[in-house]
Amino acid sequence: MKVFITREIPEEVREKLIGHDITVTEWTEKRDLKPEELIQYCKSHDALLSVGPNKINRPFLGACPHLKVIALNSVGYDNVDVAAAKELAIPVSNTPDVLSKATADTAFMLMMMVARKALYWHKTIMDGEWGFFEPMKETGIELQGKTLGIFGLGRIGFELAKSAKGAFDMPIIYYNRHQNEEAESKLGAKLVSFDQLLAQSDVLSIHANLSKETMGLFNKKTFAKMKKEAIFINTARGGLHNEDDLRQALENGVIAGAGLDVTNPEPMVPNNPLLFMKNATVLPHIGSSTFETRMAMIQLATDNIIAGLKGEKLLTPIW
Ligand code: DGY
């Protein structure tokens, strides 16, 4: 059996696959594969371990119907045409749970950075502007007791809510399709309507999948319903917010600040105006980037490959 992996993997993970009599081919170039290259490699392999932004769409799946398993090294699967994979009976897995804490920590970090204008102050030093002390200049916002709104309170949202409650005693409100009983009983979280979430949140953090329903949901109209003191955080997918509308909302004081770990498109170009704004902090999609979490993700994806190639049930199937 042969697996194609779209990145280099840690030695111990490679050894584990080899130990299961699986031949490993890794993509070692420092660029993403073109769709036709991905197809070409996968044609001669039995499984795909997809790391990075590969499009597992209908053309790809149609060209590689022989694949016995596709394991994603991410929790998000908006890059996969799940309906097409089902039609072709190709099992697909993702990496839930193992990255929840690290991703929630990134949202927490962005919340803190934006509330205290940390990146702006860092840049003032680089610009030689650490000079005359002005006590009321570019002050931050206190988070103690402020309301945290969560759009999509699942595993990652829960971890963020827990940290925010513990650190700043922030009341938690959330908007979900389903009630989150654990968050309600353990953290006192309150389910609200979407409009209430927008109107009542001092910090609004997004933890939902990108889908037809959520694409561009945070836009001019929705920013206008938020508090002008509010901070918008997105660590989910850049497609959930409209970037031009967000920039204008920040420029015109419609909302106070934004922290983004995800952009649309990715990568963001280096001259994007958001990068030069005092009230915005942007990170290059590093939500799950801790050594422990990235190891746990690749181990889980690898275990899914092994299970799939043995014809066993995947550990964390998407379907
Ligand atoms: C995920 O796991 O979905 C992260 O955002 C990386 O893509």
Residues whose N, C-alpha, C, O or C-beta is under 5 A from the ligand:
A	BS01	DGY	N73 S74 V75 G76 A236
